[in-house]
Amino acid sequence: MDAHIYSSTSFEERFRWRSGRFPAEEVKTTVREAARAGEARAMHHTDVKDRILDLHCEAIDTPRAVIALISNEHSRPLASMFPVRRR
């Protein structure tokens, strides 16, 4: 299934993922690793000015979908927005 991309205005201006620059395979792999590990994984991606930036990927695997948050290192952790009990 294809990814559904919901990005903030500032993220879209900087990366243009909804405009065709979405690194599908890299994101898919990183999201899968983050969901399995239960902790954030690092990603490196270029913005529209070809600057390499460090991003963090956090993911929660649910019965119906994998929900991921990809953000810069200064953003709030996903767990603070979607508290999930670990078994």
Buried (B, 14 or more C-beta within 10 A) or exposed (E): EEEEEEBEEEBBEBBBBEEEEBBEEEBBBBBBEBBEEEEBBEBEBEBEEEEEBEBBBBBBBEEEEBBBBBBEEEBEEBBEEEEEEEE
